Amino acid sequence: MDLGKKVASLRKKNNLTQESLAEKIGVTRQTISKWELGETSPDIKQAKLLAAEFNISLDELVNNNINNVLMKKVSNTEHLATITIKMLKVIGIILSVLFITIIILIVTYGITHISSKDNKISGKFSLVCNLDNEEYLYEIEYNKNYQIINGGGDAWISNHTDVENYDDANKAVAHIEDYFNDHKGSCIISEETK
């Protein structure tokens, strides 16, 4: 029960009118009415006089009101704690998603950056190879790091030397040359740089 209702209840229980209670406390009848309606509350001096008039302790007069206030504060604190926990969960989820996204971006960038090569052609090897009175032509274009950009020519060379398995132009040329030399053939290699 709030303080205003308690004052009204105790006043009626003691068979007092608002006017008579107001005279005993030293306030106006309208002040008593405002207390009972909950529009205002008595100050501490007036509350002590009310408690004495009703023959109860000050704690008894205001205790239920204090309990209500405390219950509301506890309820508000619990509500605030629930909201805070929910916000922390949402923030945790957002940070987790952000962390995973950053990891994915780093890995993706690393893979594309490492695996990507400079596609600007810096030079070209031209091979003219002979084996069993047959002539085979093959060209390999490479970048400044001798990474193969393009390779092509007679399919016979690719089919017999696995030249596509090489990233380094020098190694690919050496492999083709070794193949032809091992099979009693020959290769003439010319290099053109840009």
Phi and psi restraints in degrees (value plus and minus 20) as a CYANA .aco file:
   2 ASP   PHI     -98.8   -58.8
   2 ASP   PSI     148.1   188.1
   3 LEU   PHI     -80.2   -40.2
   3 LEU   PSI     -62.8   -22.8
   4 GLY   PHI     -80.4   -40.4
   4 GLY   PSI     -65.9   -25.9
   5 LYS   PHI     -86.6   -46.6
   5 LYS   PSI     -55.0   -15.0
   6 LYS   PHI     -86.2   -46.2
   6 LYS   PSI     -62.0   -22.0
   7 VAL   PHI     -81.1   -41.1
   7 VAL   PSI     -65.6   -25.6
   8 ALA   PHI     -82.3   -42.3
   8 ALA   PSI     -64.2   -24.2
   9 SER   PHI     -83.7   -43.7
   9 SER   PSI     -66.5   -26.5
  10 LEU   PHI     -86.6   -46.6
  10 LEU   PSI     -57.4   -17.4
  11 ARG   PHI     -81.1   -41.1
  11 ARG   PSI     -66.4   -26.4
  12 LYS   PHI     -87.7   -47.7
  12 LYS   PSI     -58.3   -18.3
  13 LYS   PHI     -82.6   -42.6
  13 LYS   PSI     -53.2   -13.2
  14 ASN   PHI    -112.8   -72.8
  14 ASN   PSI      -8.0    32.0
  15 ASN   PHI      34.3    74.3
  15 ASN   PSI      25.5    65.5
  16 LEU   PHI    -132.5   -92.5
  16 LEU   PSI     125.3   165.3
  17 THR   PHI    -109.0   -69.0
  17 THR   PSI     146.7   186.7
  18 GLN   PHI     -79.7   -39.7
  18 GLN   PSI     -59.0   -19.0
  19 GLU   PHI     -83.8   -43.8
  19 GLU   PSI     -67.1   -27.1
  20 SER   PHI     -88.3   -48.3
  20 SER   PSI     -58.0   -18.0
  21 LEU   PHI     -85.6   -45.6
  21 LEU   PSI     -59.6   -19.6
  22 ALA   PHI     -81.5   -41.5
  22 ALA   PSI     -61.0   -21.0
  23 GLU   PHI     -83.9   -43.9
  23 GLU   PSI     -60.5   -20.5
  24 LYS   PHI     -88.9   -48.9
  24 LYS   PSI     -53.1   -13.1
  25 ILE   PHI    -108.6   -68.6
  25 ILE   PSI     -42.5    -2.5
  26 GLY   PHI      68.3   108.3
  26 GLY   PSI      15.0    55.0
  27 VAL   PHI    -150.9  -110.9
  27 VAL   PSI     158.4   198.4
  28 THR   PHI    -107.6   -67.6
  28 THR   PSI     143.5   183.5
  29 ARG   PHI     -82.5   -42.5
  29 ARG   PSI     -56.3   -16.3
  30 GLN   PHI     -83.8   -43.8
  30 GLN   PSI     -54.0   -14.0
  31 THR   PHI     -84.4   -44.4
  31 THR   PSI     -64.3   -24.3
  32 ILE   PHI     -81.0   -41.0
  32 ILE   PSI     -63.4   -23.4
  33 SER   PHI     -80.3   -40.3
  33 SER   PSI     -63.6   -23.6
  34 LYS   PHI     -84.9   -44.9
  34 LYS   PSI     -57.1   -17.1
  35 TRP   PHI     -83.2   -43.2
  35 TRP   PSI     -66.0   -26.0
  36 GLU   PHI     -86.4   -46.4
  36 GLU   PSI     -52.8   -12.8
  37 LEU   PHI    -101.3   -61.3
  37 LEU   PSI     -27.6    12.4
  38 GLY   PHI      59.7    99.7
  38 GLY   PSI      -6.3    33.7
  39 GLU   PHI     -95.2   -55.2
  39 GLU   PSI     -55.3   -15.3
  40 THR   PHI    -158.7  -118.7
  40 THR   PSI     154.4   194.4
  41 SER   PHI    -152.3  -112.3
  41 SER   PSI     131.6   171.6
  42 PRO   PHI     -89.2   -49.2
  42 PRO   PSI     129.6   169.6
  43 ASP   PHI     -96.2   -56.2
  43 ASP   PSI     158.7   198.7
  44 ILE   PHI     -83.4   -43.4
  44 ILE   PSI     -57.8   -17.8
  45 LYS   PHI     -85.0   -45.0
  45 LYS   PSI     -64.2   -24.2
  46 GLN   PHI     -87.5   -47.5
  46 GLN   PSI     -56.5   -16.5
  47 ALA   PHI     -85.2   -45.2
  47 ALA   PSI     -58.1   -18.1
  48 LYS   PHI     -84.4   -44.4
  48 LYS   PSI     -61.5   -21.5
  49 LEU   PHI     -84.6   -44.6
  49 LEU   PSI     -60.5   -20.5
  50 LEU   PHI     -82.0   -42.0
  50 LEU   PSI     -65.8   -25.8
  51 ALA   PHI     -80.6   -40.6
  51 ALA   PSI     -62.8   -22.8
  52 ALA   PHI     -85.5   -45.5
  52 ALA   PSI     -61.5   -21.5
  53 GLU   PHI     -83.1   -43.1
  53 GLU   PSI     -58.9   -18.9
  54 PHE   PHI    -108.2   -68.2
  54 PHE   PSI     -20.5    19.5
  55 ASN   PHI      41.4    81.4
  55 ASN   PSI      23.0    63.0
  56 ILE   PHI    -153.3  -113.3
  56 ILE   PSI     144.4   184.4
  57 SER   PHI     -96.9   -56.9
  57 SER   PSI     139.4   179.4
  58 LEU   PHI     -80.6   -40.6
  58 LEU   PSI     -58.1   -18.1
  59 ASP   PHI     -80.0   -40.0
  59 ASP   PSI     -62.6   -22.6
  60 GLU   PHI     -84.1   -44.1
  60 GLU   PSI     -56.2   -16.2
  61 LEU   PHI     -85.9   -45.9
  61 LEU   PSI     -64.1   -24.1
  62 VAL   PHI    -125.2   -85.2
  62 VAL   PSI     -27.2    12.8
  63 ASN   PHI     -77.9   -37.9
  63 ASN   PSI     -68.8   -28.8
  64 ASN   PHI     -80.1   -40.1
  64 ASN   PSI     -57.2   -17.2
  65 ASN   PHI     -84.7   -44.7
  65 ASN   PSI     -62.3   -22.3
  66 ILE   PHI     -84.0   -44.0
  66 ILE   PSI     -62.4   -22.4
  67 ASN   PHI     -79.7   -39.7
  67 ASN   PSI     -62.3   -22.3
  68 ASN   PHI     -82.5   -42.5
  68 ASN   PSI     -63.8   -23.8
  69 VAL   PHI     -82.4   -42.4
  69 VAL   PSI     -64.6   -24.6
  70 LEU   PHI     -82.6   -42.6
  70 LEU   PSI     -62.1   -22.1
  71 MET   PHI     -82.8   -42.8
  71 MET   PSI     -61.5   -21.5
  72 LYS   PHI     -83.7   -43.7
  72 LYS   PSI     -61.6   -21.6
  73 LYS   PHI     -85.6   -45.6
  73 LYS   PSI     -61.7   -21.7
  74 VAL   PHI     -83.0   -43.0
  74 VAL   PSI     -63.7   -23.7
  75 SER   PHI     -82.0   -42.0
  75 SER   PSI     -63.8   -23.8
  76 ASN   PHI     -83.7   -43.7
  76 ASN   PSI     -59.6   -19.6
  77 THR   PHI     -84.4   -44.4
  77 THR   PSI     -63.1   -23.1
  78 GLU   PHI     -82.7   -42.7
  78 GLU   PSI     -62.0   -22.0
  79 HIS   PHI     -82.9   -42.9
  79 HIS   PSI     -64.1   -24.1
  80 LEU   PHI     -83.2   -43.2
  80 LEU   PSI     -60.1   -20.1
  81 ALA   PHI     -83.6   -43.6
  81 ALA   PSI     -60.8   -20.8
  82 THR   PHI     -82.7   -42.7
  82 THR   PSI     -64.9   -24.9
  83 ILE   PHI     -82.9   -42.9
  83 ILE   PSI     -62.9   -22.9
  84 THR   PHI     -81.6   -41.6
  84 THR   PSI     -63.7   -23.7
  85 ILE   PHI     -82.6   -42.6
  85 ILE   PSI     -63.3   -23.3
  86 LYS   PHI     -82.7   -42.7
  86 LYS   PSI     -62.1   -22.1
  87 MET   PHI     -83.9   -43.9
  87 MET   PSI     -61.0   -21.0
  88 LEU   PHI     -84.3   -44.3
  88 LEU   PSI     -57.7   -17.7
  89 LYS   PHI     -83.4   -43.4
  89 LYS   PSI     -65.5   -25.5
  90 VAL   PHI     -82.3   -42.3
  90 VAL   PSI     -64.3   -24.3
  91 ILE   PHI     -81.9   -41.9
  91 ILE   PSI     -61.1   -21.1
  92 GLY   PHI     -81.1   -41.1
  92 GLY   PSI     -63.3   -23.3
  93 ILE   PHI     -84.4   -44.4
  93 ILE   PSI     -65.1   -25.1
  94 ILE   PHI     -80.9   -40.9
  94 ILE   PSI     -64.5   -24.5
  95 LEU   PHI     -84.9   -44.9
  95 LEU   PSI     -58.5   -18.5
  96 SER   PHI     -83.2   -43.2
  96 SER   PSI     -66.1   -26.1
  97 VAL   PHI     -82.8   -42.8
  97 VAL   PSI     -62.4   -22.4
  98 LEU   PHI     -82.4   -42.4
  98 LEU   PSI     -63.8   -23.8
  99 PHE   PHI     -81.9   -41.9
  99 PHE   PSI     -66.6   -26.6
 100 ILE   PHI     -83.2   -43.2
 100 ILE   PSI     -61.7   -21.7
 101 THR   PHI     -81.7   -41.7
 101 THR   PSI     -63.5   -23.5
 102 ILE   PHI     -82.9   -42.9
 102 ILE   PSI     -63.0   -23.0
 103 ILE   PHI     -80.2   -40.2
 103 ILE   PSI     -66.1   -26.1
 104 ILE   PHI     -81.3   -41.3
 104 ILE   PSI     -63.9   -23.9
 105 LEU   PHI     -83.1   -43.1
 105 LEU   PSI     -62.0   -22.0
 106 ILE   PHI     -83.8   -43.8
 106 ILE   PSI     -66.4   -26.4
 107 VAL   PHI     -83.3   -43.3
 107 VAL   PSI     -66.2   -26.2
 108 THR   PHI     -81.6   -41.6
 108 THR   PSI     -65.4   -25.4
 109 TYR   PHI     -82.9   -42.9
 109 TYR   PSI     -63.9   -23.9
 110 GLY   PHI     -80.6   -40.6
 110 GLY   PSI     -64.1   -24.1
 111 ILE   PHI     -85.5   -45.5
 111 ILE   PSI     -66.8   -26.8
 112 THR   PHI     -89.9   -49.9
 112 THR   PSI     -55.6   -15.6
 113 HIS   PHI     -89.9   -49.9
 113 HIS   PSI     -63.4   -23.4
 114 ILE   PHI     -89.3   -49.3
 114 ILE   PSI     -63.7   -23.7
 115 SER   PHI     -99.8   -59.8
 115 SER   PSI     -40.4    -0.4
 116 SER   PHI     -96.3   -56.3
 116 SER   PSI     126.4   166.4
 117 LYS   PHI    -147.9  -107.9
 117 LYS   PSI     142.6   182.6
 118 ASP   PHI     -88.3   -48.3
 118 ASP   PSI      93.4   133.4
 119 ASN   PHI    -109.0   -69.0
 119 ASN   PSI      -8.4    31.6
 120 LYS   PHI    -102.4   -62.4
 120 LYS   PSI     102.7   142.7
 121 ILE   PHI     -94.9   -54.9
 121 ILE   PSI     104.1   144.1
 122 SER   PHI    -124.0   -84.0
 122 SER   PSI     -41.8    -1.8
 123 GLY   PHI    -187.3  -147.3
 123 GLY   PSI     155.7   195.7
 124 LYS   PHI    -167.8  -127.8
 124 LYS   PSI     113.8   153.8
 125 PHE   PHI    -117.3   -77.3
 125 PHE   PSI     112.4   152.4
 126 SER   PHI    -135.4   -95.4
 126 SER   PSI     105.9   145.9
 127 LEU   PHI    -134.9   -94.9
 127 LEU   PSI     111.0   151.0
 128 VAL   PHI    -139.8   -99.8
 128 VAL   PSI      88.6   128.6
 129 CYS   PHI    -135.5   -95.5
 129 CYS   PSI     125.4   165.4
 130 ASN   PHI    -143.8  -103.8
 130 ASN   PSI     117.0   157.0
 131 LEU   PHI    -173.1  -133.1
 131 LEU   PSI     107.3   147.3
 132 ASP   PHI      31.8    71.8
 132 ASP   PSI      27.4    67.4
 133 ASN   PHI      40.9    80.9
 133 ASN   PSI       1.7    41.7
 134 GLU   PHI    -133.9   -93.9
 134 GLU   PSI     124.2   164.2
 135 GLU   PHI    -130.4   -90.4
 135 GLU   PSI     113.4   153.4
 136 TYR   PHI    -145.8  -105.8
 136 TYR   PSI     115.9   155.9
 137 LEU   PHI    -133.5   -93.5
 137 LEU   PSI     121.9   161.9
 138 TYR   PHI    -171.9  -131.9
 138 TYR   PSI     120.6   160.6
 139 GLU   PHI    -147.1  -107.1
 139 GLU   PSI     122.6   162.6
 140 ILE   PHI    -150.2  -110.2
 140 ILE   PSI     100.4   140.4
 141 GLU   PHI    -119.7   -79.7
 141 GLU   PSI     121.7   161.7
 142 TYR   PHI    -159.7  -119.7
 142 TYR   PSI     143.5   183.5
 143 ASN   PHI    -113.9   -73.9
 143 ASN   PSI    -191.7  -151.7
 144 LYS   PHI     -84.6   -44.6
 144 LYS   PSI     -40.1    -0.1
 145 ASN   PHI    -116.9   -76.9
 145 ASN   PSI      -8.3    31.7
 146 TYR   PHI      43.0    83.0
 146 TYR   PSI       4.2    44.2
 147 GLN   PHI    -101.2   -61.2
 147 GLN   PSI     116.3   156.3
 148 ILE   PHI     -90.1   -50.1
 148 ILE   PSI     107.9   147.9
 149 ILE   PHI    -117.9   -77.9
 149 ILE   PSI     -70.5   -30.5
 150 ASN   PHI    -158.1  -118.1
 150 ASN   PSI     129.9   169.9
 151 GLY   PHI    -169.7  -129.7
 151 GLY   PSI     122.1   162.1
 152 GLY   PHI     160.0   200.0
 152 GLY   PSI     146.2   186.2
 153 GLY   PHI     135.6   175.6
 153 GLY   PSI    -164.5  -124.5
 154 ASP   PHI     -81.1   -41.1
 154 ASP   PSI     108.8   148.8
 155 ALA   PHI     -81.8   -41.8
 155 ALA   PSI     -47.2    -7.2
 156 TRP   PHI     -77.4   -37.4
 156 TRP   PSI     -60.4   -20.4
 157 ILE   PHI     -85.5   -45.5
 157 ILE   PSI     -67.4   -27.4
 158 SER   PHI     -82.6   -42.6
 158 SER   PSI     -57.7   -17.7
 159 ASN   PHI     -89.5   -49.5
 159 ASN   PSI     -49.9    -9.9
 160 HIS   PHI    -122.1   -82.1
 160 HIS   PSI     -32.6     7.4
 161 THR   PHI    -140.3  -100.3
 161 THR   PSI     -26.5    13.5
 162 ASP   PHI      31.5    71.5
 162 ASP   PSI      20.1    60.1
 163 VAL   PHI     -81.7   -41.7
 163 VAL   PSI     -44.8    -4.8
 164 GLU   PHI     -87.3   -47.3
 164 GLU   PSI     -35.7     4.3
 165 ASN   PHI    -101.0   -61.0
 165 ASN   PSI     -21.2    18.8
 166 TYR   PHI    -125.3   -85.3
 166 TYR   PSI     119.6   159.6
 167 ASP   PHI    -118.5   -78.5
 167 ASP   PSI     -47.3    -7.3
 168 ASP   PHI    -111.8   -71.8
 168 ASP   PSI     105.0   145.0
 169 ALA   PHI     -82.9   -42.9
 169 ALA   PSI     -60.9   -20.9
 170 ASN   PHI     -82.2   -42.2
 170 ASN   PSI     -60.8   -20.8
 171 LYS   PHI     -88.0   -48.0
 171 LYS   PSI     -59.3   -19.3
 172 ALA   PHI     -83.6   -43.6
 172 ALA   PSI     -64.9   -24.9
 173 VAL   PHI     -83.1   -43.1
 173 VAL   PSI     -64.7   -24.7
 174 ALA   PHI     -81.8   -41.8
 174 ALA   PSI     -58.2   -18.2
 175 HIS   PHI     -85.9   -45.9
 175 HIS   PSI     -64.1   -24.1
 176 ILE   PHI     -83.0   -43.0
 176 ILE   PSI     -65.7   -25.7
 177 GLU   PHI     -81.6   -41.6
 177 GLU   PSI     -63.3   -23.3
 178 ASP   PHI     -81.7   -41.7
 178 ASP   PSI     -61.2   -21.2
 179 TYR   PHI     -78.7   -38.7
 179 TYR   PSI     -69.1   -29.1
 180 PHE   PHI     -87.0   -47.0
 180 PHE   PSI     -60.5   -20.5
 181 ASN   PHI     -84.3   -44.3
 181 ASN   PSI     -60.4   -20.4
 182 ASP   PHI     -85.2   -45.2
 182 ASP   PSI     -46.7    -6.7
 183 HIS   PHI    -124.5   -84.5
 183 HIS   PSI       5.3    45.3
 184 LYS   PHI      41.7    81.7
 184 LYS   PSI      17.8    57.8
 185 GLY   PHI    -135.9   -95.9
 185 GLY   PSI    -187.2  -147.2
 186 SER   PHI    -170.4  -130.4
 186 SER   PSI     139.3   179.3
 187 CYS   PHI    -157.1  -117.1
 187 CYS   PSI     117.8   157.8
 188 ILE   PHI    -128.2   -88.2
 188 ILE   PSI     102.8   142.8
 189 ILE   PHI    -134.1   -94.1
 189 ILE   PSI     108.7   148.7
 190 SER   PHI    -143.4  -103.4
 190 SER   PSI     123.8   163.8
 191 GLU   PHI    -139.7   -99.7
 191 GLU   PSI     115.2   155.2
 192 GLU   PHI    -144.3  -104.3
 192 GLU   PSI     102.2   142.2
 193 THR   PHI    -126.4   -86.4
 193 THR   PSI     133.2   173.2
